[in-house]
């Protein structure tokens, strides 16, 4: 038995303006599927306002109600969601779904290099083009010369897997030239080998001041005081209501990617969701009910395991990312840390949101760097942005951190 390829993902657009679009996914189940689907929806700039998940462990039925950008490319979104489901095979000329037999090979990494004259918002404009083209930024090295020129190195992967073709390269370069206009001096895209990719990897070392500022488990004053509106989280676990599942009930403040943060946490813990419901309430509150079990099919009855999962969920809901502004000698540096899933994937559009927030604040970027670091027992994608203070930074540091945080959380 199978399901027709076109019926795996169905997107029903709203009948009247203002209503959400309904996305239905009907396919074989796998641990972490909900996380993968939520990540794709987040990448397309959409917010999930309601969700229902049900599975028997073999087959799942998921419904998301989403709102967001008017110019969403729905056909492309459907293609990406279908691609996240277990892969298809063909029987009698009809496409059906089956479980993945082999993990996909790592995508090729390309180096985008360009030199241009600097201007405000340049880095965000480039990032926006790359996102529109479905090019994932893996690492970045941006530097500004004393004479006002910018040398940018972007290590990227292509979701469409077409960057090896001349047409894809030419289209990418042409769109970047359109946005950079007369500022462009030179631009090139080339495939890099594993040895170059390995050399670009960060060491696990970060200065102690940075690790203390960014990775401490204490909540920052802004969160504790409620200034950033994420101090409301209630998590309860119940093993009495269901004979086979642990019920997790969550009430919290909504933020961009909330359901993704919950799903990626459960995926990392290898927790299976048998049934789940997510709803948004007035004043930005959310309620989530999840009937879950461990990979062995049993409830979570161990108090230590319950406490560990509850604490991790609470931290991921209060601080899904880490944002701080620090001194780097006489200069000011913005630091953002994004937790990486055990699968190696990270939250999408983080660099896009950072650069957009700085552009809206009227702050130029002197240099930027994205690298991955292992801190404790977790891997983090760390964004280090050295701000161009020019004749002096006119925006207070706390306003910079707050502006970036609100943009990342979708509270702008």
C-alpha positions in Angstrom: 0.0 0.0 0.0 1.1 3.6 -0.6 -0.1 7.0 -1.2 0.0 8.9 -4.5 3.0 11.3 -4.7 0.8 14.4 -5.2 -1.2 13.6 -2.1 1.7 13.5 0.3 1.6 17.2 0.8 -1.6 19.2 0.1 -1.6 23.0 0.5 -5.0 24.7 0.6 -4.9 28.5 0.3 -7.4 30.5 2.4 -10.8 31.3 1.0 -10.8 34.8 2.4 -8.0 37.3 3.2 -6.5 37.0 6.6 -7.3 33.4 7.1 -4.4 30.9 7.4 -3.2 28.6 4.7 -3.6 24.9 5.6 -0.8 22.5 4.9 -1.6 18.7 5.2 1.2 16.1 5.3 0.2 12.4 5.0 3.1 10.0 4.7 5.1 7.2 6.5 6.4 8.4 9.9 10.0 8.8 11.1 11.5 10.3 14.2 12.2 14.0 13.7 9.9 14.4 10.7 7.9 17.2 12.5 11.2 19.0 13.2 12.2 18.8 9.6 8.9 20.1 8.3 8.8 22.9 10.8 12.4 24.0 9.8 11.3 24.2 6.1 8.2 26.2 7.0 10.4 28.6 9.0 12.8 28.9 6.1 10.0 30.1 3.9 9.2 32.9 6.4 5.9 31.4 7.6 4.5 31.2 11.1 2.6 28.2 12.4 -0.5 29.4 14.3 -2.0 26.0 14.8 -0.9 22.4 14.4 -2.2 18.8 14.7 0.0 15.7 14.6 -1.1 12.1 14.9 0.8 8.9 14.1 0.6 5.2 14.9 4.4 4.9 14.7 4.3 3.8 11.0 2.1 6.4 9.3 1.5 10.0 10.3 -1.0 12.7 9.5 0.1 16.3 10.1 -1.8 19.6 9.6 -0.3 23.0 9.9 -2.2 26.3 9.7 0.3 29.0 8.6 0.4 32.7 8.0 3.2 34.9 6.6 4.5 36.4 3.4 2.1 37.2 0.6 4.6 36.2 -2.0 5.2 32.7 -0.7 6.2 30.3 -3.5 3.7 27.6 -2.5 4.7 25.1 -5.3 8.3 25.3 -4.2 7.3 24.9 -0.5 5.3 21.8 -1.4 8.3 20.4 -3.2 10.6 21.0 -0.2 8.1 19.5 2.2 7.7 16.4 0.0 11.4 16.1 -0.1 11.6 15.9 3.7 9.2 13.0 3.8 10.5 9.4 3.3 11.6 9.1 -0.3 9.5 7.8 -3.1 9.7 4.8 -5.4 7.8 3.9 -8.5 5.4 1.0 -8.9 3.5 0.5 -12.2 4.3 4.0 -13.2 2.8 5.5 -10.0 5.0 7.1 -7.3 4.6 5.8 -3.8 6.5 6.4 -0.6 9.0 4.1 1.2 11.4 4.5 4.0 14.9 5.9 3.4 17.4 3.0 2.9 20.5 5.2 2.7 21.3 8.5 4.3 21.8 11.3 1.8 25.3 12.3 0.9 26.5 15.7 2.3 25.8 18.5 -0.2 28.7 20.1 -2.2 30.1 23.3 -0.7 30.7 26.3 -2.9 32.7 29.4 -2.2 31.1 32.7 -3.2 33.7 35.4 -3.3 33.1 39.0 -4.1 34.7 42.4 -3.7 32.7 45.6 -3.7 32.5 49.2 -2.4 30.8 49.3 1.0 27.4 50.8 1.8 24.8 50.5 4.6 22.7 47.4 4.4 24.9 45.7 1.8 25.4 42.4 3.7 21.7 42.0 4.4 20.8 42.7 0.7 23.3 40.0 -0.4 21.9 37.6 2.3 18.4 38.2 1.1 19.3 37.3 -2.5 21.0 34.1 -1.3 17.9 33.1 0.7 15.6 33.7 -2.2 17.8 31.5 -4.3 17.7 28.7 -1.7 21.4 28.9 -1.1 22.2 28.0 2.5 25.0 30.0 4.1 27.3 27.6 6.0 30.1 30.0 6.9 30.9 33.6 6.3 34.0 35.8 6.4 33.4 39.4 5.8 36.0 42.2 6.1 36.2 45.9 5.3 39.4 47.5 4.1 40.5 51.0 5.2 39.6 52.5 1.8 35.9 51.4 2.1 36.0 48.2 0.1 34.4 44.9 1.3 35.8 41.4 0.7 33.2 38.7 1.4 33.6 35.0 1.5 30.4 32.9 1.7 30.6 29.1 2.0 27.2 28.0 0.6 25.3 24.9 -0.3 22.6 24.7 -2.9 19.2 23.3 -1.8 18.4 22.8 -5.5 21.7 20.9 -6.1 22.3 22.8 -9.4 25.2 25.1 -8.5 27.6 22.8 -10.6 25.7 24.0 -13.7 26.8 27.1 -15.6 23.2 28.4 -15.7 22.7 28.2 -12.0 26.1 30.0 -11.4 25.3 32.7 -14.0 21.8 33.3 -12.6 23.2 33.6 -9.1 25.9 36.0 -10.1 23.5 38.1 -12.2 21.1 38.5 -9.3 23.9 39.5 -7.0 25.1 42.0 -9.6 21.6 43.5 -9.8 21.5 44.1 -6.1 25.1 45.4 -5.8 24.8 47.5 -8.9 27.8 49.8 -9.5 29.4 48.8 -6.1 30.6 45.4 -7.5 34.2 45.1 -8.3 34.6 41.3 -8.8 32.6 38.2 -8.1 33.1 34.4 -8.5 31.6 31.0 -7.4 33.7 27.9 -7.2 33.3 24.4 -5.9 35.6 23.8 -2.9 37.1 20.4 -1.9 36.8 18.8 1.5 40.3 20.0 2.5 39.2 23.7 2.0 36.0 23.0 3.9 37.9 21.4 6.7 40.3 24.3 7.0 37.4 26.7 7.3 36.0 24.8 10.3 36.4 26.5 13.7 38.2 25.0 16.6 36.3 24.3 19.7 37.9 27.2 21.5 36.3 30.5 22.2 37.6 33.2 24.5 36.3 32.6 28.1 34.6 36.0 28.1 32.5 35.0 25.1 31.5 31.6 26.5 30.5 33.2 29.8 28.4 35.9 28.1 26.7 33.7 25.5 26.5 30.2 26.9 25.7 30.7 30.6 22.5 28.9 31.7 21.3 31.8 33.8 18.6 33.9 32.2 19.6 37.4 31.2 18.2 40.4 33.1 16.1 41.4 30.1 14.3 38.0 30.2 14.0 37.9 34.0 12.4 41.4 34.0 10.0 40.5 31.2 11.4 43.2 29.0 11.7 40.7 26.1 8.4 39.0 26.8 9.7 35.4 27.1 9.5 34.9 30.8 6.3 32.9 30.7 6.8 29.1 30.4 4.9 26.3 32.1 5.7 22.7 31.5 3.9 19.8 33.2 4.3 16.0 32.6 1.5 13.5 33.3 1.7 9.7 33.1 -1.8 9.0 34.5 -4.0 10.2 31.6 -2.7 7.8 29.0 -1.9 4.1 29.5 0.9 4.2 26.8 2.1 7.8 26.6 3.5 10.6 28.7 1.5 13.8 28.3 3.5 17.0 28.1 1.6 20.2 28.4 3.3 23.5 27.6 2.0 27.0 28.0 4.4 29.8 26.9 4.9 33.0 25.0 4.8 32.7 21.2 7.9 33.4 19.2 9.2 32.8 15.6 10.0 29.1 15.2 8.4 28.1 18.5 7.1 24.7 17.2 10.5 24.1 15.5 12.3 24.7 18.9 10.1 22.1 20.6 10.4 19.6 17.8 14.2 19.8 17.5 14.5 19.3 21.2 12.4 16.2 21.1 14.2 15.0 18.0 17.6 15.3 19.8 16.2 13.3 22.7 14.9 10.7 20.3 11.4 11.2 21.6 8.5 10.1 19.4 5.2 12.1 19.3 2.1 10.0 18.9 -0.3 12.8 19.1 0.1 16.6 19.4 -1.9 19.8 19.3 -0.5 23.3 19.1 -2.7 26.4 19.3 -2.0 30.2 19.6 -4.1 32.2 22.0 -4.8 36.0 22.5 -1.9 38.2 23.6 0.7 35.9 22.0 0.2 32.9 24.3 0.5 29.3 23.1 -0.7 26.0 24.4 0.8 22.7 23.3 -0.3 19.2 24.3 2.0 16.3 23.3 1.5 12.6 23.9 5.0 11.2 23.7 7.1 8.1 24.3 10.7 7.0 24.2 12.3 5.2 21.3 11.6 1.9 23.0 7.9 2.6 23.0 7.6 3.2 26.7 6.5 6.2 28.8 9.0 8.5 30.4 8.7 7.4 34.1 12.2 8.1 35.3 12.1 11.4 37.3 15.6 12.3 36.2 14.7 11.9 32.6 11.5 13.9 33.1 13.5 16.6 34.8 16.2 16.7 32.1 13.7 16.9 29.3 11.6 19.5 31.1 14.6 21.7 31.8 15.9 21.5 28.3 12.5 22.4 26.8 12.2 25.3 29.2 15.6 26.7 28.3 15.0 26.3 24.5 11.7 28.1 24.8 13.2 30.9 27.0 16.4 31.2 25.0 16.2 29.5 21.7 19.2 31.6 20.6 21.8 33.5 22.6 22.4 37.2 21.9 24.8 39.6 23.6 26.8 42.7 22.8 30.4 42.8 24.1 33.5 44.9 23.9 36.3 43.7 21.7 39.1 46.0 22.6 37.9 49.5 21.7 35.3 48.1 19.4 31.8 46.7 19.8 30.9 43.1 18.8 27.5 41.5 18.5 27.5 37.7 19.3 24.6 35.4 18.4 24.7 31.6 19.1 22.4 29.2 17.3 22.2 25.6 18.7 22.8 23.0 16.0 20.7 19.8 15.9 22.4 16.5 16.4 21.6 15.9 12.7 24.0 18.9 11.9 21.2 21.2 10.8 20.7 24.6 12.3 17.9 27.2 12.6 17.3 28.9 9.2 17.5 32.6 8.4 19.4 33.6 11.5 22.0 35.6 9.6 19.2 37.1 7.5 17.4 38.4 10.7 20.7 39.7 12.2 21.6 41.7 9.2 18.0 43.0 8.8 17.9 44.2 12.4 21.2 46.0 12.1 20.1 47.6 8.8 16.9 48.8 10.4 19.0 50.3 13.3 21.2 52.0 10.8 24.3 50.2 11.9 27.1 49.2 9.5 29.0 45.9 9.7 32.8 46.2 9.7 33.4 42.4 9.7 31.4 39.2 10.2 32.2 35.6 10.8 30.1 32.4 11.1 31.7 29.3 12.5 30.6 26.3 14.4 32.0 25.6 17.9 31.6 22.7 20.4 30.7 24.2 23.8 30.2 21.6 26.5 28.3 18.7 25.0 26.6 20.7 22.2 27.5 22.2 18.9 26.7 25.9 18.2 26.7 28.1 15.2 28.3 31.3 16.4 27.9 34.6 14.6 30.5 37.2 15.5 29.6 40.7 14.0 32.1 43.5 14.5 30.2 46.8 14.2 31.4 49.8 12.3 31.3 52.6 14.8 32.7 55.2 12.4 32.5 58.5 14.3 30.9 56.7 17.3 28.1 54.2 17.8 24.9 56.3 18.1 22.8 53.3 19.2 23.2 52.1 22.8 24.5 48.6 23.2 21.4 47.4 25.0 19.2 48.7 22.2 21.4 46.7 19.6 21.0 43.5 21.6 17.3 44.1 22.1 16.7 44.9 18.5 18.4 41.8 17.2 16.7 39.6 19.8 13.3 40.9 18.9 13.9 40.4 15.2 15.0 36.8 15.8 12.0 36.1 18.0 9.6 37.7 15.5 8.5 40.4 17.9 9.1 43.4 15.6 
